[in-house]
Amino acid sequence: MTAPALTGVLEAAIYVDDLDAAEEFYGDLLGLERIIRVEGRHVFFRCGTSVVLAFIAEATEQPPKAGALPVPPHGARGPGHLCFSVPGADLDAMVAHLTDNCIGIESDFNWPHGPRSVYVRDPAGNSVEFADPALWEMPE
């Protein structure tokens, strides 16, 4: 029996140490819509058809309390990675927006097959990439 087809990534998690800083970066700076915030645990953002989950790792490692949803403990340590799709024609404007807001560009380059990626760090040290969606349209 084969697995049913997957239709996309519904959510991606990053781990942060400061919800206010995460909300300022992902909500205020990048303009993602905040869905929900639970103080001391998480803040979630909508990004197109996906959701970015920003968790305090220590809080997600705790087993669910009695009567809570049965989400198993999870979490990660150290910087992770998240990549946002940005049309290639808009990447210069994204770089300008980031630098205008004192966000240092860690790397800005074109891949061997052409698409461009721009990397920065969020306040928790996660690697945040902004890439032309053609990045994964590999030539045959």
N, C-alpha and C positions, 0 to 999 in steps of 0.2 A: 504494500500500500504506500502510495506517495503522499507527501505532506500537502495540505492545501496551499494555494498560492498566497504569498504575503503581498500586501498592497502598499506598503510604505512603513516608515517609522512613525509610530504614533507619539512616542515621547522619548526624550533623552534626558539623562540625569547628569548633573554636575554637582560637585560637593564644594561648599563654601564655608567660610568661618564667620561671616558677617552678613546677615540678611539685609541690613540697610545698604551696605556697599553693593551687594548683588542687585538689589532693587534699583539703586541709582544707575548702575552700569547697564543692566539688561532692560529695565523699564524706561528710565529717564533718557539715558544716552542713546540706546539702540531703538527705543520706541516700541518695545514689545508690550503687549497688553497684559497687565497683571490679572490673573484669574483668581488666585486665593493666596493668602499668607496666614500661616500659623506660627505665631511668635515662638522663637526658640527651636523651630523645626524645619520650616520650609517656606519658599515662595515659588509659585508656579506662574509661567508666562505662556501666552499663545504666540505662535510663530507660524503663520499660514495655517496649514492643516495639522501641524505638529505642536507639541507642548514641550517647553524647556522646564525641567524640574530642578530647582536649586535647593539642595538639602544641606542641613548641618549634619555631617556624618554621624557624630555621636548620638544624635537624636534618632536617626534611622536604624541604629544598631539595637535599639531597645525593642523587646518583644511587645506586641500590641497589648494594651490594657484590656481587662474584662469588659465585654460589651462593645469594644471598638472593632473596626473592620479588620479582618484577619490577614493584613498585609505582613508577610514575613520580614524579619529584620534583614537589612541590607546596608550597604555603604561602602565607601572606598576611601583610601588615603592617598594624599599627594595630588599633584595637578593632573587634570584630565584634559580632554580635547573636545571641542564642539566646532562644527563648521556650518556657517550660514551661507545659503545660496544668494548671490548677488549678481544680477546680470552684468556681464563684462563691461558694458557701456557705463555702468553706474559705479564701478570700483574706484575711479578717480574721485568722485564725489564722496564716497565712503571714507577714503583715505583723508580727504580734506576735513570731513566732519570729525574723524577721530583725532587728527592732529590739532584741529581748532579747540578740541576739548582736552588737550594735554595727554592724550593716550599715545604712548610711544609705539611706533611700528617696529615690530621685531624682525619681520622679513616681508619682502614684497618682490615677487618674481613670477615669471612665466614658466610653466611646466614644459618639458621637451616637446609635447604635442600641441602647445599653444596657449591653453587656458591660464589665467592669472590667479594667484592666491596671495592674500595679505593676512599676516598673522600679528596678533597683539596678545597681551595677557590681561585677564580680568583681575579684579582686586584680590581674588583668592589665589592667583597664580595659574589658573587654568589657561591653556592655549586656546585662543579663539581665532578661528579662521573665517575669512570672508572670501568666497571663491566663485568664479564664473561657473555656472552649472555645467558647462561643456567639459569641466574637469573629468567627469566620469563618462563622457561620450568618447570612448577610445576608438581610434581608427583601426580598421581591420587589416 
